[in-house]
Amino acid sequence: MQLADNVGFYTGAIYRDPSLKAGFPGEGKRSRDCIAIKTHWPWYKGDIDNVPYERVVLILREPLAAITAEFKRHSGGHTAQPKKVDPKVWRNYVEEQLLRNLKFHQFWFSLAETRKQDLFILFYEDLKLTPRRALSNLGHFLGTTDYSRHLDCVLKNSEGSYHRKATVDPFKDLDSFPLRIAGLKFHLNQMVNNCTSQGRCVTSGTTHY
């Protein structure tokens, strides 16, 4: 939503989720009318993504936060919060997602290298902590010349329509897998550093976890 508001163009998606159509009018569009097209490919089994991307915006989020957010989405959709989480279910879920998270990022960094695609690494945390800089850098990468005039509006409405309301945290007493998360961060930092040092990638501001 921030991207669409920031540059004044539709952001499309390879998916057609009717529940997102109101907030994301470009949902399901794959044409050049879109400044960017959302994909989780090859994250989900069954995804077929044949869009001939010319450049890539890869969103990186702190691994445990990303896994937790995806667990919430599976449990309660785009805005609901789970009230209780079974520790065994959580443990099995995190074990699976750690491997998938690594493979997902390896895929996109490798693809950017083999296809010589420009890659913009958008750190999710930059959108929270330094949104003006992150969105300005993103607008520059996408080649939009008038994105700056949208920034104030974007920042005033940064929560959008799909923000989960705060509740009692059902994850606070669960295992946070510090060693496994640290290991994944190490691999992510390696991929980011290799890509930026070789001049194939730029970032939204942050350079590592």
Secondary structure, 3 states (H helix, E strand, C coil): CHHHHHHCCEEEECCCCHHHCCCCCCCCCCCCCEEEEECCCCCCCCCCCCCCCCEEEEEECCHHHHHHHHHHHHHHCCCCCCCCCCHHHHHHHHHHHHHHHHHHHHHHHHHHHHCCCEEEEEEHHHHHHCHHHHHHHHHHHHCCCCHHHHHHHHHHCCCCCCCCCCCCCCCCCCCCCHHHHHHHHHHHHHHHHHHHHCCCEEECCCCCC
